[in-house]
Amino acid sequence: MRNIFRLGLLCMLLFGCRDEFVYTIPTEPGFQYNMSAELSPIDAVTLRLTENISIGDELENVDRGDADVTFSGIDVPGGTLDMNYNPITEKYHLVREDFRVREGNRYDIEIIIANENRDTIRAFTEIPKAVSFSARFIRSEKIPIDSSFSHHEIEMVITFDEPTRKPTYYRFVPYRLESILRINNGGIDVVDFGTKTILEIAEVRSQANSVEFFSHKEGVIIDESRLSSSSIHLLLRTIKPLKDGDAVLAQNGKEFISRLHLDLFTMSEELYLHDRLIEQVNQGGNLSAGIRQVNNIRNATGVFGASSRTTIFFELR
């Protein structure tokens, strides 16, 4: 009981600033089922379902592939689609794998467990809308290492053009591209951007209180509610040396630094809180994945969250 009280207190300390969406501690040692699904307009819909099995004095997560799973939403063909278990991926996939969720829409999942009680899990989430943002280039310079390689340091200001009304979280991921290959495909000049190199966010030079670093995620998390203005100033640095400098790509009369791309993921609140809890555990916290419950999932623990992505090229001004 004392441990449960401590866990409850820790959760209040972690999430007390937002009462729209909270984690609660069940009175039992842990829920039996765990589900995991993250929806995105660019990805196929998949779901993983596990069950807590007692082995000695501990619980072990075991995959369940024998449930009846349905996925529904306003734009889902026929209103509802079945999900079938794939033993190779150990996930449930939509029978219509070409279906993609859409921004602004709500989606529901129902899982009926094949057992004597036919336990039922229900969950819902809404796909956040991608937001517009721009980036202002301040400076870019090489940091020499030897005659063949160099790191790059880039300073920029990103601005959110359309502030949202709801509590909104962003994951900002800047990356460089190691190579550019031009391919002539049937008379059309196609650019293959090659391998990504994630840029380290070395310093947050303004709005630092709105930024969180999660070791298990690339980039940084930005809490829009903590921003005092629509812009944030960042210093970026390449994680590993690159053999060449910034190449310029001309498209439609505009010039872009072709090797620098910026991704901004708009995250649903439940996805943000899930990532924050994982980070707490990774940093040595004593919160177990088997004892959290969120209010958009019934009869299971885990995450049913969503994100949308905006990508921009860095335009030269």
Secondary structure, DSSP 8 states (H G I E B T S, - for coil): -HHHHHHHHHHHHHHTT--SS-EE--SSS--SEEEEEEE-TTS--EEEEEEEEEETTEEEEEE----EEEEEETTSTTSEEEEEEETTTTEEEESSTT----TT-EEEEEEE-SSTT--EEEEEEE------EEEEEEEEEEEE-SSS-EEEEEEEEEEESS--SS--EEEEEEEEES--EEEEETTEEEEE---EEEEEEEEE-S-GGGEE--TTSSSEEEEGGG-SSSEEEEEEEESS-BSS---EEEETTEEEEEEEEEEEEEE-HHHHHHHHHHHHHHTT----GGG-EETTEES-EEEEEEEEEEEEEEE--
